[in-house]
Amino acid sequence: MVTDSVAIVVAVISALGSGGAWLQGRVQVRTQRNERRDRAAEILAAVKALLDDTTPDPLGLFATEEKAQKAFAAIEDRWQRCRIPLLTLAYAHPSKRVRDLASRLEAATSSSLAQTALFIGRVVRSPEFDNARQEANRMHGNAVSLLDHLEQAIQRA
């Protein structure tokens, strides 16, 4: 009888120990997921700010050669600072959807910035710039759309 009671107590303590380890594991997984989301949010905030600041039409409104050169030197520097973390997200995130969207966002942002630079160059050098303007706005819109999709995917991951 005493032996049975001891066995039951030992079994209960063992079960609680296993449950405690399981709970601790779940808490750790949740903490890691929240930390990933926080890091991803920082990356997306930097890309969003860059895209907001490089909307083609406002940049083209008062563009001059000197302003364009200074602006795009600063834009390129900002892009390179947020590009590597975005690529890291594209290669390291556990969610395939997040990795795919981050990779597509990196390419779309690069294309958008290149097209916007081309548009601004045409604005300061030629009165015929409407096609470049339309293409810059289209590519910029694509990058912004991908940013939104990536943000949603990260929230779900």
ZIDA-V941413 format. One record per pair of residues at least 6 apart in sequence whose ideal C-beta (glycine too) atoms are under 6 Angstrom apart, sorted by the first residue. I is the first residue (numbers start at 1). J is the second residue. Records with the same first field share a line. If there is no record, write none. Layout:
I=J ; J
//
This chain:
40=89 ; 154
43=85 ; 86 ; 89
44=151
46=82
47=82
48=147
50=78
51=143 ; 144
54=75 ; 116
56=116 ; 119 ; 136 ; 137 ; 140
59=120
60=120 ; 123
63=120 ; 123 ; 124
65=124
68=120 ; 124
72=117
79=113
86=102 ; 106
87=106
89=102
90=99 ; 102 ; 103
93=99
95=157
97=153
98=153 ; 154 ; 157
101=149 ; 150 ; 153
102=150
104=146
105=146 ; 147 ; 150
108=142 ; 143 ; 146
109=143
111=139
112=139 ; 140 ; 143
115=135 ; 136 ; 139
116=136
118=132
119=132 ; 133 ; 136
122=129 ; 132
123=129
//
